[in-house]
Amino acid sequence: MKQNNSFEILLSGAVVLVAVGFFLFAYTSTGGASLSDYEFTVRLHHADGLKAGSDVRIGGVKVGDVSSLALDDHYIAVTHVRVRDEVKVPKDSALSISSDGLTPGSYLVIAPGRSSDMLAPGAVLTAPR
């Protein structure tokens, strides 16, 4: 009986370790554990379908996510965006909101401009009307 209990405890421990390993792999591969992000603010006249956690994409590639949304006193959507540190966003970049059509929800598209000046952490990028 004692040997059977030891085997079950060992097997349970192995299952827990595999589950933790799988969770860590999934968390890091989806960008959840990225420690080198920077945040800036995007001001949009409409934020149709965006929510906290929505993707931020450049050229169809996910480079970050929306961390929060709020409405200011002038009814402008103030969106805080986190982008991977290695992705530099030119100050004259254009913004739009798009969706895949297959999934409910939208994502923020950044079309990089040609400026050699890049957005610094905490900067504000405003979409034209």
C-alpha positions in Angstrom: 0.0 0.0 0.0 2.8 2.4 0.9 4.5 1.9 -2.5 1.3 2.6 -4.3 0.9 6.0 -2.4 4.4 7.0 -3.3 3.8 6.2 -7.0 0.6 8.3 -7.0 2.3 11.2 -5.3 5.2 11.1 -7.8 2.9 10.9 -10.7 0.8 13.8 -9.4 3.9 15.9 -9.0 4.9 15.1 -12.6 1.5 16.1 -13.9 1.7 19.4 -11.9 5.2 20.2 -13.3 4.0 19.5 -16.9 1.0 21.7 -16.4 3.1 24.6 -15.0 5.6 24.1 -17.9 2.8 24.3 -20.4 1.4 27.4 -18.8 4.7 29.2 -18.8 5.3 28.2 -22.4 1.9 29.5 -23.5 2.3 32.7 -21.4 5.7 33.6 -22.9 4.9 32.6 -26.5 1.9 34.9 -26.6 3.8 37.9 -25.4 2.2 37.9 -21.9 5.6 37.9 -20.2 7.3 40.5 -22.2 9.3 42.6 -19.9 10.6 45.1 -22.5 7.5 47.0 -23.5 7.0 50.7 -23.6 3.7 52.5 -23.4 2.3 55.5 -25.3 -1.1 57.1 -25.7 -3.2 57.1 -28.8 -6.1 59.5 -29.2 -8.8 58.3 -31.5 -12.1 60.0 -32.6 -13.7 56.5 -32.5 -12.5 53.2 -31.0 -15.0 50.9 -32.6 -14.5 47.3 -31.2 -11.3 48.0 -29.3 -11.0 46.9 -25.7 -8.2 46.3 -23.2 -6.2 43.4 -24.6 -6.9 44.1 -28.3 -3.9 43.6 -30.6 -1.8 46.4 -31.9 -0.4 45.4 -35.4 2.1 46.8 -37.8 2.1 45.2 -41.3 -0.3 42.5 -40.0 2.2 41.5 -37.2 1.2 41.8 -33.6 3.6 44.2 -31.9 1.7 45.0 -28.8 -1.7 45.4 -27.2 -4.2 47.9 -25.9 -3.8 48.2 -22.1 -6.7 50.6 -21.4 -9.4 52.8 -23.0 -11.1 55.9 -21.6 -13.1 58.8 -22.9 -11.8 62.4 -22.3 -13.9 65.6 -21.7 -14.0 66.2 -25.5 -15.4 62.7 -26.3 -12.1 61.5 -27.7 -11.1 57.9 -27.0 -7.8 57.9 -25.0 -6.2 54.6 -25.6 -3.0 53.4 -23.8 -0.9 51.1 -26.0 2.0 48.8 -25.0 4.4 48.0 -27.8 7.5 45.7 -27.7 10.6 47.7 -27.0 12.4 46.7 -30.2 9.5 48.1 -32.3 10.1 51.8 -32.9 7.0 53.8 -34.0 7.6 57.0 -36.1 5.9 60.1 -34.8 4.0 60.7 -38.1 2.5 57.2 -38.1 -1.2 56.8 -39.2 -3.7 54.9 -37.1 -6.8 52.9 -38.1 -9.0 50.2 -36.6 -9.5 46.9 -38.4 -10.9 43.4 -37.8 -10.2 40.0 -39.3 -13.9 39.5 -40.2 -13.6 35.9 -38.8 -13.2 36.8 -35.2 -15.3 39.3 -33.2 -13.3 42.2 -32.0 -11.0 44.7 -33.6 -7.4 45.6 -33.5 -5.4 48.8 -33.8 -3.3 49.2 -37.0 -0.3 51.4 -37.0 0.9 52.4 -40.5 4.5 53.7 -39.9 5.3 57.1 -41.2 8.6 58.3 -42.7 9.8 60.5 -39.8 13.1 59.7 -38.3 11.7 60.9 -34.9 10.3 58.0 -33.0 7.6 58.0 -30.3 9.1 58.0 -26.8 7.6 56.2 -23.9 4.6 58.2 -22.6 4.2 60.1 -25.9 0.8 60.9 -27.4 -0.2 60.0 -31.0 -3.4 61.6 -32.2 -5.4 60.3 -35.2 -6.5 63.1 -37.6 -10.2 63.6 -37.9 
